[in-house]
Amino acid sequence: MKKIKSCFVLSMAVMALVGCNSRLATPVLDVKYDEVERLSVASAQQINVGDGQSEVIKALGTPNIISKSSSGNTSWVYDRIGSYFETVETTMGGGLRLFGYGRASGKVTKSAVTSKTFIVVIDFDQDSNVANLTYRYTQY
């Protein structure tokens, strides 16, 4: 009976590990990753006054917000906000220790958080051509 129980527990553990392994192979990023990468200062600078909405979509993708003014003109807003966390770990080697003096050894971990925002506002005229484009990029 103990042998059957241990075989059962072992087989369940193997199935759990195999299941975890297949889940790790699944991509974490969703479909909008390419669209997020497409929005940049360089791509916003490619938009010119007079361009049509289709050219804007080709360059920047679909907007996050679409609004219409009381005069009937349309504005598109693209905004991307992201935080990036980076950890760097270094190992300090111990030097020669004489009489209790010398360098200590161990690991040093440093981390940094960077936040970035990028907002593009495009105003269209009554013919659906770009009338005005403004953008703001911040990193802190």
matplotlib code that plots the C-alpha trace (Angstrom):
import matplotlib.pyplot as plt

x = [0.0, 2.9, 4.5, 1.3, 1.0, 4.6, 4.2, 1.1, 2.8, 5.8, 3.6, 1.6, 4.9, 6.1, 2.9, 3.0, 6.5, 5.7, 2.7, 4.8, 7.4, 4.8, 3.3, 6.8, 7.1, 3.9, 4.7, 3.9, 3.5, 0.2, -0.6, -0.3, 3.4, 4.2, 1.9, 3.5, 6.9, 5.7, 4.9, 8.1, 9.4, 10.8, 7.5, 5.6, 8.1, 7.2, 3.6, 3.2, 0.4, -1.9, -1.4, -4.6, -5.8, -4.6, -1.0, -1.2, -2.5, 0.3, 2.9, 1.5, -1.2, -4.6, -5.1, -6.1, -8.6, -10.7, -12.7, -14.7, -14.9, -18.1, -17.0, -16.9, -13.1, -11.6, -8.6, -6.6, -4.6, -1.9, -0.5, 2.0, 3.1, 5.6, 7.8, 10.9, 12.6, 16.3, 18.3, 22.1, 23.9, 27.7, 30.0, 32.8, 35.8, 37.6, 41.1, 44.0, 43.0, 45.8, 45.2, 41.4, 41.8, 41.0, 38.1, 34.9, 33.4, 29.8, 27.1, 25.9, 22.5, 21.4, 18.1, 16.6, 13.1, 12.6, 9.2, 8.5, 5.5, 4.9, 1.8, 0.9, -2.1, -3.2, -5.9, -7.6, -9.4, -12.8, -11.3, -9.7, -6.2, -3.7, -4.1, -1.8, 0.5, 1.9, 3.8, 5.6, 8.1, 9.3, 11.6, 12.2]
y = [0.0, 2.4, 1.5, 2.4, 5.7, 6.7, 5.8, 7.9, 10.9, 10.5, 10.4, 13.5, 15.4, 14.5, 15.5, 18.8, 19.5, 18.6, 20.9, 23.8, 23.2, 23.5, 26.7, 28.3, 27.8, 29.9, 33.5, 36.1, 39.0, 39.7, 40.8, 44.5, 44.3, 45.3, 48.2, 49.5, 49.2, 51.2, 54.3, 56.4, 59.9, 58.9, 57.5, 60.6, 62.9, 61.1, 62.4, 65.7, 68.3, 67.2, 63.5, 61.4, 59.2, 56.0, 57.3, 58.0, 54.5, 53.0, 55.0, 54.8, 52.2, 52.6, 55.5, 55.0, 57.9, 59.4, 62.5, 65.0, 68.7, 70.8, 72.0, 68.4, 68.0, 64.8, 64.4, 61.2, 60.6, 58.0, 57.4, 54.9, 54.7, 52.1, 51.3, 49.3, 47.6, 46.6, 44.7, 44.3, 41.9, 41.9, 39.7, 41.3, 39.0, 38.9, 40.0, 39.1, 39.4, 40.1, 40.7, 41.2, 43.9, 43.5, 43.5, 41.6, 39.3, 38.9, 40.0, 43.5, 44.1, 47.4, 48.1, 51.0, 51.8, 53.9, 55.3, 56.6, 58.3, 59.2, 61.1, 62.1, 64.3, 64.6, 67.1, 66.5, 69.1, 68.7, 66.6, 64.1, 65.3, 66.2, 69.8, 69.8, 67.3, 67.6, 65.1, 64.8, 62.3, 62.1, 59.7, 59.7]
z = [0.0, 0.8, -2.5, -4.4, -2.5, -3.1, -6.8, -7.0, -5.3, -7.6, -10.7, -9.6, -9.0, -12.5, -14.1, -12.2, -13.3, -16.9, -16.7, -15.4, -18.1, -20.9, -19.3, -19.3, -23.0, -23.6, -24.6, -21.9, -24.3, -25.9, -29.4, -28.6, -27.9, -31.5, -31.3, -28.1, -29.7, -32.8, -30.8, -30.4, -30.8, -34.2, -35.4, -34.2, -36.1, -39.3, -39.2, -41.1, -41.2, -44.1, -43.7, -43.6, -40.8, -42.6, -42.7, -39.0, -38.2, -40.3, -38.4, -34.8, -34.7, -33.2, -30.8, -27.1, -27.1, -29.9, -29.2, -31.2, -30.6, -30.8, -34.3, -35.5, -35.7, -34.3, -32.0, -31.4, -28.2, -27.9, -24.5, -23.3, -19.7, -18.5, -15.5, -15.9, -13.0, -13.3, -10.7, -10.9, -8.7, -8.4, -6.3, -4.3, -3.9, -0.6, -0.6, 1.7, 5.3, 7.8, 11.4, 10.9, 8.2, 4.5, 2.1, 2.8, 0.3, -0.6, -3.0, -3.7, -5.2, -6.7, -8.2, -10.2, -11.3, -14.5, -15.5, -19.0, -20.4, -24.0, -25.1, -28.6, -29.5, -33.1, -34.1, -37.5, -39.7, -41.3, -44.1, -41.6, -42.4, -39.6, -38.6, -35.5, -33.7, -30.3, -28.2, -24.8, -23.7, -20.1, -18.3, -14.6]

ax = plt.figure().add_subplot(projection="3d")
ax.plot(x, y, z, "-o")
ax.set_aspect("equal")
plt.show()
